[in-house]
């Protein structure tokens, strides 16, 4: 919005020419999202408390979590609001990738909101069933995938890191593949959201890493130099992704151990969806597996646990997702969180390093 309002004035007032540059608007969006989250956070938490929107705790989980019962949840609504407002303010709204990313984020966020609302407000312990959530996530992802395939701006190819020219043309199979990436990432982030700030930390590192990847993919000179796919218009996604990382950083102020608020499914499903669709647009699906390795391991731990128990009647981990396994082994919650953050930072650096390993 600011781009459309202020950039046209650059012909008479030269200083407004800075709005032409994605880098300037990305920094502006970053500051906007973080400041908004910090300023509105306390008020939003008070509102959640007034509405008695508190977290319920599973009795089968670590007993140390019982003290968290009643902590305000659905804080993800604050994150999504700050991301959306910041993106709309600073991005070029003619760019359809921005709208696709916002659509997936808001769409998956609404699914999480319905689930949280049923559980917390209506006191329906089941909320949305896993099947219902999966169906609606697929609907949102399918709509985005079909639109991207129809627009033909996103090459329907699968690129492999470490190789300059290796690519697989997916053709029409781009659609189910994109759905798989978006839905899978959405659920993986949701599974990670089990400790104070655990999901937010890796989301920050992944979003900011992909902001760099999006800017590089959208810049022909940089993309050619790094020998990565050039995706015209993908650079504007840097604004959306930087807003995502910054809003999560602001939210971490309140979500850090001991948490004053939880993001709930409304935040976790939406943030995962946002990361997934960004990876599809920028053609970095494999790099998402590396950068979002914490999310991948959390999801795999659940799948392995379920498969092992059904096939052998035995469990691989003391409890899944895997962060609970480490808790039950005696790691204090803050230690689990910080160590997972450290791993996430290392994976983000490894992801950026792959840009020169072609």
VEXDREN-2710 file (C-alpha; in Angstrom, 1 decimal):
% VEXDREN-2710
k/r/px/py/pz
1/UNK/0.0/0.0/0.0
2/UNK/2.8/2.4/0.9
3/UNK/4.6/1.4/-2.3
4/UNK/1.5/2.4/-4.4
5/UNK/0.9/5.6/-2.4
6/UNK/4.4/6.9/-2.0
7/UNK/6.6/5.6/-4.9
8/UNK/4.6/7.6/-7.6
9/UNK/5.7/10.7/-5.7
10/UNK/9.4/10.1/-6.5
11/UNK/9.3/12.2/-9.6
12/UNK/8.7/15.3/-7.6
13/UNK/10.2/14.2/-4.3
14/UNK/13.3/12.2/-4.9
15/UNK/13.5/10.5/-1.5
16/UNK/10.4/8.4/-2.2
17/UNK/12.5/6.6/-4.9
18/UNK/13.6/4.2/-2.0
19/UNK/10.2/2.6/-2.1
20/UNK/11.2/1.1/-5.5
21/UNK/13.7/-1.2/-3.8
22/UNK/12.6/-4.5/-2.3
23/UNK/15.4/-4.4/0.3
24/UNK/14.2/-1.1/1.7
25/UNK/10.6/-2.3/1.9
26/UNK/11.7/-5.6/3.4
27/UNK/13.5/-3.8/6.3
28/UNK/10.4/-1.6/6.7
29/UNK/8.1/-4.6/6.9
30/UNK/10.4/-6.3/9.4
31/UNK/10.4/-3.3/11.8
32/UNK/6.6/-2.8/11.3
33/UNK/5.7/-6.4/12.1
34/UNK/8.0/-6.7/15.1
35/UNK/6.9/-3.4/16.6
36/UNK/3.3/-4.1/16.1
37/UNK/3.6/-7.4/17.8
38/UNK/5.5/-6.0/20.8
39/UNK/3.0/-3.1/21.2
40/UNK/-0.2/-5.1/20.8
41/UNK/1.0/-8.3/22.6
42/UNK/0.1/-7.3/26.2
43/UNK/-3.3/-6.0/25.2
44/UNK/-4.0/-9.1/23.2
45/UNK/-3.1/-11.4/26.1
46/UNK/-5.3/-9.4/28.4
47/UNK/-8.2/-9.8/26.0
48/UNK/-7.6/-13.6/25.8
49/UNK/-7.7/-13.7/29.6
50/UNK/-10.9/-11.7/29.7
51/UNK/-12.5/-14.2/27.3
52/UNK/-11.0/-17.1/29.3
53/UNK/-9.3/-18.5/26.3
54/UNK/-6.9/-20.8/28.2
55/UNK/-4.9/-23.8/27.2
56/UNK/-5.9/-27.3/28.3
57/UNK/-3.1/-29.8/29.0
58/UNK/-3.0/-33.5/28.2
59/UNK/-2.7/-35.6/31.4
60/UNK/-0.6/-38.2/29.5
61/UNK/2.2/-35.6/28.9
62/UNK/5.1/-34.6/31.1
63/UNK/3.7/-33.6/34.5
64/UNK/5.7/-30.4/34.5
65/UNK/3.3/-29.1/31.9
66/UNK/0.3/-29.2/34.3
67/UNK/1.3/-25.8/35.7
68/UNK/0.6/-24.3/32.2
69/UNK/-3.1/-25.1/32.3
70/UNK/-5.1/-22.0/31.7
71/UNK/-2.4/-20.1/29.9
72/UNK/-3.9/-17.9/27.2
73/UNK/-3.8/-19.6/23.8
74/UNK/-4.8/-18.7/20.2
75/UNK/-2.0/-16.1/20.3
76/UNK/-1.3/-17.0/16.7
77/UNK/-4.0/-14.6/15.8
78/UNK/-1.7/-11.8/16.8
79/UNK/1.1/-13.1/14.7
80/UNK/-1.1/-13.5/11.6
81/UNK/-2.6/-10.0/12.0
82/UNK/0.9/-8.4/12.2
83/UNK/2.2/-10.3/9.2
84/UNK/-0.8/-9.5/7.1
85/UNK/-0.9/-5.8/8.0
86/UNK/2.9/-5.4/7.5
87/UNK/2.8/-7.2/4.2
88/UNK/-0.1/-5.2/2.8
89/UNK/1.6/-2.0/3.9
90/UNK/5.0/-2.7/2.3
91/UNK/4.6/-5.1/-0.6
92/UNK/3.7/-4.5/-4.2
93/UNK/0.1/-5.6/-4.1
94/UNK/0.1/-6.3/-7.9
95/UNK/2.3/-9.3/-7.2
96/UNK/0.1/-12.4/-7.1
97/UNK/2.7/-14.4/-5.2
98/UNK/2.1/-12.2/-2.2
99/UNK/-1.6/-12.9/-2.3
100/UNK/-1.0/-16.6/-2.8
101/UNK/1.1/-16.7/0.3
102/UNK/-1.4/-14.6/2.3
103/UNK/-4.2/-16.9/1.1
104/UNK/-2.5/-20.0/2.3
105/UNK/-1.5/-18.5/5.6
106/UNK/-4.9/-17.1/6.4
107/UNK/-6.7/-20.2/5.1
108/UNK/-4.7/-22.6/7.2
109/UNK/-4.9/-20.2/10.1
110/UNK/-8.7/-20.2/9.9
111/UNK/-8.7/-24.0/10.1
112/UNK/-6.6/-23.8/13.2
113/UNK/-8.8/-21.1/14.6
114/UNK/-11.9/-23.3/14.3
115/UNK/-10.1/-26.1/16.0
116/UNK/-8.9/-23.9/18.8
117/UNK/-12.3/-22.3/19.2
118/UNK/-14.1/-25.6/19.5
119/UNK/-11.6/-26.9/22.1
120/UNK/-11.1/-23.8/24.2
121/UNK/-14.3/-21.7/23.9
122/UNK/-16.9/-24.4/23.2
123/UNK/-15.1/-26.9/25.5
124/UNK/-15.2/-29.6/22.9
125/UNK/-12.1/-31.7/23.6
126/UNK/-12.1/-33.1/20.1
127/UNK/-12.1/-29.9/18.2
128/UNK/-11.7/-30.6/14.5
129/UNK/-10.8/-34.2/13.8
130/UNK/-7.5/-35.0/12.2
131/UNK/-9.3/-36.0/9.1
132/UNK/-11.3/-32.8/8.9
133/UNK/-8.2/-30.7/9.4
134/UNK/-6.4/-32.6/6.7
135/UNK/-9.3/-32.3/4.2
136/UNK/-9.6/-28.5/4.7
137/UNK/-5.8/-28.0/4.6
138/UNK/-5.8/-29.9/1.3
139/UNK/-8.6/-27.7/-0.1
140/UNK/-6.6/-24.6/0.7
141/UNK/-3.3/-26.0/-0.6
142/UNK/-5.0/-27.4/-3.8
143/UNK/-6.5/-24.0/-4.6
144/UNK/-3.1/-22.3/-4.3
145/UNK/-1.4/-25.1/-6.3
146/UNK/-3.9/-24.9/-9.1
147/UNK/-3.6/-21.1/-9.3
148/UNK/0.2/-21.3/-9.5
149/UNK/0.1/-24.0/-12.1
150/UNK/-2.5/-22.0/-14.2
151/UNK/-0.5/-18.8/-13.9
152/UNK/2.6/-20.6/-15.3
153/UNK/4.9/-18.1/-13.5
154/UNK/6.1/-20.8/-11.1
155/UNK/8.1/-23.4/-13.2
156/UNK/6.6/-26.8/-12.6
157/UNK/10.0/-28.3/-11.9
158/UNK/11.7/-29.9/-8.9
159/UNK/15.2/-28.6/-8.4
160/UNK/17.9/-30.5/-6.5
161/UNK/20.4/-28.7/-4.3
162/UNK/24.1/-29.2/-5.0
163/UNK/23.5/-29.8/-8.7
164/UNK/23.6/-27.0/-11.3
165/UNK/21.4/-28.5/-14.0
166/UNK/19.5/-31.3/-12.4
167/UNK/15.8/-30.7/-12.4
168/UNK/12.7/-32.9/-12.7
169/UNK/9.8/-31.5/-14.8
170/UNK/6.7/-32.4/-12.8
171/UNK/4.2/-31.2/-15.3
172/UNK/0.6/-31.6/-14.0
173/UNK/2.1/-33.5/-11.0
174/UNK/3.3/-30.2/-9.7
175/UNK/-0.2/-29.7/-8.2
176/UNK/-0.2/-32.8/-5.9
177/UNK/3.4/-32.2/-5.1
178/UNK/2.8/-28.6/-4.0
179/UNK/-0.2/-29.7/-1.9
180/UNK/2.0/-32.3/-0.2
181/UNK/4.7/-29.7/0.6
182/UNK/2.2/-27.1/2.0
183/UNK/0.1/-29.5/4.0
184/UNK/3.1/-31.5/5.3
185/UNK/4.9/-28.3/6.4
186/UNK/1.7/-27.0/8.1
187/UNK/1.3/-30.1/10.1
188/UNK/5.0/-30.4/10.9
189/UNK/5.1/-27.0/12.5
190/UNK/1.9/-27.8/14.4
191/UNK/3.5/-30.9/15.9
192/UNK/6.6/-28.9/16.9
193/UNK/4.5/-26.4/18.9
194/UNK/4.6/-28.3/22.2
195/UNK/7.0/-26.3/24.4
196/UNK/7.3/-22.6/25.2
197/UNK/8.8/-20.9/22.1
198/UNK/9.9/-24.2/20.6
199/UNK/8.1/-23.8/17.2
200/UNK/8.6/-20.0/17.1
201/UNK/12.4/-20.2/17.1
202/UNK/12.8/-22.5/14.1
203/UNK/10.0/-20.5/12.3
204/UNK/12.1/-17.3/12.7
205/UNK/15.3/-18.9/11.3
206/UNK/13.4/-20.6/8.4
207/UNK/11.4/-17.6/7.5
208/UNK/14.4/-15.2/7.4
209/UNK/16.5/-17.8/5.5
210/UNK/13.7/-18.1/2.9
211/UNK/13.4/-14.3/2.7
212/UNK/17.0/-14.4/1.4
213/UNK/16.2/-17.2/-0.9
214/UNK/13.1/-15.5/-2.2
215/UNK/15.0/-12.2/-2.9
216/UNK/17.7/-14.2/-4.7
217/UNK/15.2/-16.2/-6.8
218/UNK/13.5/-13.0/-7.8
219/UNK/16.6/-11.1/-8.9
220/UNK/17.8/-12.3/-12.3
221/UNK/21.4/-11.2/-11.8
222/UNK/21.7/-13.0/-8.4
223/UNK/19.9/-16.0/-9.6
224/UNK/22.1/-16.4/-12.6
225/UNK/25.2/-15.9/-10.5
226/UNK/24.2/-18.5/-7.9
227/UNK/22.8/-20.8/-10.6
228/UNK/19.4/-21.1/-9.0
229/UNK/16.0/-20.9/-10.7
230/UNK/14.9/-17.4/-11.5
231/UNK/11.3/-16.9/-10.6
232/UNK/10.0/-13.5/-11.8
233/UNK/8.2/-11.7/-9.0
234/UNK/9.3/-14.0/-6.2
235/UNK/11.4/-11.2/-4.7
236/UNK/8.3/-9.6/-3.2
237/UNK/7.9/-12.7/-1.0
238/UNK/11.0/-11.5/0.9
239/UNK/8.7/-8.8/2.4
240/UNK/6.1/-11.4/3.4
241/UNK/8.7/-13.8/4.9
242/UNK/10.6/-11.1/6.7
243/UNK/7.3/-10.0/8.2
244/UNK/6.7/-13.6/9.3
245/UNK/10.1/-13.9/11.0
246/UNK/9.8/-10.5/12.6
247/UNK/6.2/-11.0/13.9
248/UNK/7.4/-14.4/15.4
249/UNK/10.3/-12.6/17.0
250/UNK/7.9/-10.1/18.6
251/UNK/5.6/-12.9/19.7
252/UNK/8.6/-14.7/21.3
253/UNK/8.8/-11.8/23.8
254/UNK/5.6/-13.2/25.3
255/UNK/6.0/-16.9/24.3
256/UNK/9.5/-17.4/25.7
257/UNK/9.7/-19.7/28.8
258/UNK/7.7/-19.4/30.9
259/UNK/5.1/-18.5/28.3
260/UNK/2.5/-15.8/28.9
261/UNK/0.6/-17.0/25.8
262/UNK/0.6/-19.9/23.3
263/UNK/0.1/-19.6/19.6
264/UNK/-2.3/-22.5/19.3
265/UNK/-3.2/-24.2/16.0
266/UNK/-4.3/-20.9/14.5
267/UNK/-0.7/-19.9/14.5
268/UNK/1.2/-23.2/14.0
269/UNK/-0.9/-24.4/11.0
270/UNK/-0.7/-21.0/9.4
271/UNK/3.0/-20.5/9.8
272/UNK/3.7/-23.9/8.5
273/UNK/1.5/-23.3/5.5
274/UNK/3.3/-20.0/4.8
275/UNK/6.7/-21.6/4.8
276/UNK/5.5/-24.5/2.6
277/UNK/4.0/-22.3/-0.1
278/UNK/7.1/-20.0/0.0
279/UNK/9.3/-23.1/-0.7
280/UNK/7.1/-24.1/-3.6
281/UNK/7.1/-20.7/-5.2
282/UNK/10.9/-20.2/-4.9
283/UNK/11.6/-23.8/-6.0
284/UNK/13.4/-24.6/-2.8
285/UNK/11.4/-27.6/-1.5
286/UNK/14.5/-29.6/-0.8
287/UNK/16.1/-26.7/1.0
288/UNK/13.0/-26.5/3.2
289/UNK/13.7/-30.0/4.4
290/UNK/17.2/-28.9/5.4
291/UNK/16.4/-25.5/6.8
292/UNK/13.2/-26.8/8.6
293/UNK/15.0/-29.9/9.8
294/UNK/13.6/-29.5/13.3
295/UNK/10.1/-29.6/11.9
296/UNK/10.9/-32.6/9.8
297/UNK/12.4/-34.6/12.7
298/UNK/9.4/-33.7/14.9
299/UNK/7.0/-35.0/12.3
300/UNK/9.0/-38.1/11.5
301/UNK/9.2/-39.0/15.2
302/UNK/5.4/-39.1/15.3
303/UNK/5.1/-41.2/12.2
304/UNK/7.8/-43.6/13.4
305/UNK/6.2/-43.9/16.8
306/UNK/2.8/-44.7/15.4
307/UNK/4.1/-47.1/12.8
308/UNK/6.3/-48.9/15.4
309/UNK/3.5/-49.3/17.9
310/UNK/1.0/-50.6/15.3
311/UNK/3.4/-53.0/13.8
312/UNK/5.3/-54.3/16.9
313/UNK/3.4/-53.0/19.8
314/UNK/6.5/-51.2/21.0
315/UNK/7.4/-47.5/21.1
316/UNK/10.7/-46.1/19.7
317/UNK/10.6/-43.0/21.9
318/UNK/9.4/-42.4/25.4
319/UNK/6.9/-40.0/23.9
320/UNK/6.3/-38.3/20.6
321/UNK/6.8/-35.7/19.2
322/UNK/10.5/-36.1/20.0
323/UNK/10.8/-33.0/22.2
324/UNK/8.7/-34.8/24.8
325/UNK/11.1/-37.7/24.6
326/UNK/14.0/-35.5/25.7
327/UNK/11.9/-34.0/28.5
328/UNK/11.1/-37.5/29.8
329/UNK/14.8/-38.3/29.7
330/UNK/15.3/-35.6/32.2
331/UNK/16.2/-32.5/30.1
332/UNK/14.7/-29.4/31.6
333/UNK/12.2/-27.7/29.2
334/UNK/14.4/-24.6/28.6
335/UNK/17.3/-26.8/27.6
336/UNK/15.3/-28.7/25.1
337/UNK/14.0/-25.4/23.6
338/UNK/17.4/-23.7/23.3
339/UNK/19.1/-26.8/21.9
340/UNK/16.5/-27.1/19.2
341/UNK/16.9/-23.4/18.5
342/UNK/20.7/-23.9/18.1
343/UNK/20.1/-26.8/15.7
344/UNK/17.7/-24.7/13.7
345/UNK/20.3/-21.9/13.4
346/UNK/22.9/-24.4/12.2
347/UNK/20.5/-25.8/9.6
348/UNK/19.7/-22.3/8.4
349/UNK/23.4/-21.5/7.9
350/UNK/23.9/-24.9/6.1
351/UNK/21.0/-24.0/3.8
352/UNK/22.5/-20.7/2.8
353/UNK/25.8/-22.4/2.3
354/UNK/24.3/-24.7/-0.3
355/UNK/23.8/-21.6/-2.6
356/UNK/27.5/-21.8/-3.4
357/UNK/27.7/-25.6/-3.5
358/UNK/26.4/-26.1/-7.0
END
